[in-house]
Amino acid sequence: MKTVQISLNSIDKVKSFVNDITKFDYDFDLVSGRYVIDAKSIMGIFSLDLSKPIDLNIHAEDDVNSILDTLKPYIIE
């Protein structure tokens, strides 16, 4: 499992983020405080506080680099 911090501070960013990660057959969790939601759930994402960075847990073993390349526009360095 790999964890990165992402920013989803606009509606368009949320929509494109969900479209990007649904291409992968892995599980993704977003963690904000004590809330953990499925990152492929657009309604779940909108229930979080999007003004702050969110932790993204990527449950993949082998394809992590291509996932990170796809998610580059959202990742906070």
TORRO-577029 format. One record per residue: residue in one letter; x, y, z of N, C-alpha, C in turn. Coordinates in steps of 0.001 Angstrom, whole numbers, plus 500000, padded with zeros to 6 digits. Each point is the difference from the previous one (the first is absolute). Layout:
AXYZXYZXYZ/...
//
This chain:
M500830498813500000499170501187500000500870501244500000/K499584500980499244500721501273499917499033501109500384/T500480500997500743499169501137500395500616501285499477/V499177500819499352500431501314499520498961501025500426/Q500420501263500080499054501077500292499549500631498706/I498683500223499892499462500607498793499144501206500366/S499745500834498994499126501149500163498902499917498957/L498754500070500461498831499983499112499151501222500334/N500512501184499639499370501230500467499004500621499020/S499560499241498991498957500509499111499141498838499493/I498798500323499564499079498971499517500582499301498771/D500606500763499091500587499409498789501140499057500343/K500795500371501020501105499135500420499485498685500559/V498917500060500766499413498783500571499504499093498879/K499293500570499027499462499191498893501117499343499199/S501042500755499660501082499407499206500797498984500823/F500146500246501318500687499042500880499266498661500013/V498672500022500175499220498760500035500081499288498647/N499931500760498902500135499393498671501359499342499823/D501058500634500525501351499449499865500181498716500806/I499526499974501243500285498808500816499060498843499719/T498858500245499385499126498863499677500575499152498873/K501041500480499331500676499215498962500813498851500603/F500289500083501292500830498991500665499125499043500794/D500414498725500040499237498965500708500437499824501450/Y500576501022500584500458499916501383499053500772500903/D500151499791501310499214500763500970500750501264500375/F499253501084500124500554501286500405499136500538501136/D500639500438501089499276500595501117500472501426500202/L499055500898500277500336501364500391499804500119501496/V501007500563500686499960500127501452500081501482500353/S498965500475500678499959501391500454499558499986501452/G500946500253500904499692499911501424499643498572500365/R498805499799500558499581498640500378499122499352498948/Y499807500669498872499153499459498932500841499296498944/V499552498814499612500630499240498923498908499671498991/I500186500434498750498991499733498981500654499406498761/D499189499354499184500454499433498735500293501152499042/A501220500056499482500402501116499131499293499975498654/K499344498887499667499272499939498731498561500489500143/S499618500415501202498643500476500272499971501521499974/I499408500552498949499967501464499872499167500619501121/M498927499345500412499185500521501104500778499944501316/G500773498943500183500815499896501209501041501104500072/I500621500312498869501021501056499968499390501341500396/F498789500280499507499375501280500322499555500085501456/S500014498874500737499669500049501421501218500391500849/L501178500074499387501223500356500725500250501504499942/D500876500473500884500436501398499980501077500129498927/L499638500549498839500921500053498862500922501212500034/S499883500830501033500883501169500090501382499614500534/K500122498784500549501269499524500563500527498849499158/P501309499746500073500552498817499312499399498715500573/I499864498999499144499403498717500377501025498901499733/D500069499018500897500880498851499783499308498996499085/L500721499541498991499492498972499090500809498729500236/N499315498922500424500634498692500161499781499204498726/I501096499584499384499940499220498762500313498549500371/H499026499118499836500168498587500358500425499214498757/A501220500265499548500541499303498831501438499623500312/E500419498874499475501359499536500254500932500270498823/D499527499738498780500918499985498863499890501210499077/D498843500596499854499781501022498968500083501426500557/V500670500183501139499960501270500730500536501168499171/N501068499792499235500581501110499250499068500556498935/S499285499148499289499074500509498994498814500701500654/I499586499522501176498924500677500737500472501387500419/L501212500095500534500519501294500442500162500971498832/D500388499487498833500096500863498814498641500561499620/T498972499162500064498650500442499670499485501031501011/L500370499829501259499502500881501063500870501220500259/K501035500187499188500938501109500205499336501380500142/P498943500328499227499404501342500154499357500246501360/Y499719498954500758499309500155501282500929499885501203/I501188499435499784500905499698501113500692501272500475/I500061500140501330500731501102500630501388499477500341/E501019500668499508501386499545500271500419500354501402/
//
